[in-house]
Amino acid sequence: MLEASIKLEEVDKFESKLMKHGKVLTLKPKGDLADSFFLNKGHDVEHLKMGNNRHNEVYEEIVKEKVIKLMNGLKEKERFIGIWALDTLFHLDRLDIYYVLNKFYQILVEKGLVYLSLRCGEEDFLENGEWHTCFTKSGIIDLIGFTDFSIVEIENKKDHIDLILKK
C-alpha cells in the first residue's frame, strides 16, 4: 500500500503542473492508478497498453518493439497536455529512448509535460533476461539536451531518476 501512496503522490505532483483540461497519454497497464487519478481530475485519458504476453522472447525486444510501434502509430496531429510514462523506457537502448522522447515532443501541445523515470547507475546491465539502460544525472541532462525539451524537475531516487520535461 505504501508503494501505491508514493506513486499517487508522484501522479498528483505531475498533474498539478498540467494545464487544467486536456488529454493525457498513459503508457502503463490498463486500470493503473494513474488512469483513474487523471480521469477523476477531469482529464481525458488515452491509454497505450504495454503488456507482455509472449514468454519465449527477450523482454527488452518486446518492449522496444511495442514502444516504437505505439509511438509510430500516434498521428502528428494528436495532441496531449501530458504523457505519463513512468518506468516504460527502462529497457530501451539510448537511441530508442532518444527516438521516443522526440516522438513525445511531437505529440504534446505547447507547454505540455512528460513524466518519466530512467534507471540510475554508471553502467547498463542485463538481469533475468531484461536489459537495463542506466544513466547518471549528468548523462540524463546530456540526453535531454539533444531534444527540444526543457527539464522542469529532476529527482534522484534509490535506483532511478524521475523527470518532468516540458515542451
N, C-alpha and C positions, 0 to 999 in steps of 0.2 A: 504493500500500500504506500510505503514511503516513496518508492520509485514513481508511482503514479502522481503523487502530490508534487514531487520535484518537477516532473515533466509538465504538469499543469501550470506550475509557476513559470516555466520557460515559455509555454504557449501564451500565457497571459501577458508576459513581458513583451513578446513579439507582437501580439495582437494589439496591445496598447499603442504601438508605434505605427500601425497600419492606418491607411485612410479609413474613414468611417464606414463606407459602404463599397462593396465590390466583390469580385470573385477571387477566391483563394484556391490555389492548386496545392493538393497534398500528395506526397509520394510515400505513403505508409500503408500497412494493411488496412483494408476497409473496416469501418467500425471503430477505428482508432479513436482514442480520447480527443485528439486534436480536431478531428472532423466534427464531433459533437460540440466541442467548445466554440469553433468558428461559426457553426450554424446557430448556436444559442446567442452569439453576439450579433447576429443579423447578416452574416456574410453568406453569399452563395459559395458552395464548395464543389470543386471538380476534383475527382479522386482518380489517381492513376495507381492501380494495384501493382504491387511489386512482388507478389507471391511467387514461390518456387515449388513446383510440383514434379520436377524432373530430378530424380535422385541419382542417376548414374553419371551426371556431368559435373564438371568442376564449377563450384558455386560462383566464382568471380566471373566466369564466362557467361553464365546465365544472367547475372545482374548486369554486366556490361551490355549484353545483347538487349535486355529489356529496357534499361535506362535509355540507351541510344535510340532504340526503336520508338519508345514513347516520346522522346524529345523530337525525333524526326516527324512523328505523327501530328504534333501540335502545329497548327497553322500560324503563320506570322501575324495574322490579324487577331488571333486570340490574345486577349489582354487580361492580366491578373494584377491585383493590387499586392498580392503576396504569394510566396511559394514556401511551403513548409516541407523541407527535405530531410531534416534532422540527420540521421546516420546513413542515408541512402547511398552516399558516394564513397563509403569506406573502402569498398572492394574494387573500385575502378583505378586504372593507372592514371598518372598525371595528365597525359594528353587527353584522355577521355573526360577527366574532371574539368579540364580547361574547356573542352567542347561543350559539355553540359552547362557549365556556367555561362558561356556565351549564348547558348540556346535560352537559358533562363532570362538573360538580359533582353533578348528579342521579344519575349512574350510578356514581359512586365510593362505596366503603364509607367509613365514618367514618375519618379519618386517611389516606385514600387520596391518592396523589400523581399529578401530571401533569408530564411533561417536554415542554417545547416551546421553540421558538425563534421570535422575531419579528424582522423586518428592522429594522436600526438606521439611523436617519437623521432629518433635520429635515423632509423633505418626501416625500410619496408620489410615485411616478413610474411611467410606462409605458415598458417596454423590450421590444423584439422582440415586441410584442403581448401582453405579460404585465404585469398591474398589480401593483405592489409597495406594500403599505401599510407605512409606516415609523414607528418610534417612537423617541423619546428614552427614556432610562432613567426620567426622571420621568413621561413620558407612559404608559409601561407600568405604573408604580406607580399612577398615577391610574386606568387601565383596570381593573387588578386590584382596586382599592379599590371599584369598583362591583359586584364579585362578592363571594361569600362566602368565596373562597379567601384563604389567607394565603401570603405569599411565603417559601419555605424558603431559596431560593438564587436570586441573580440575578447573571449574569456577562456583562460586555461582551466581545464578540469583535470581530473586524475589521469585519464588515458585518452582524452580527446580535447579538441579546441572548438568551442561554439562561436559561431559568427552570425552577425546580421549584416547583410550587404544591401546597399541602396543603389538603385538605377539613377 
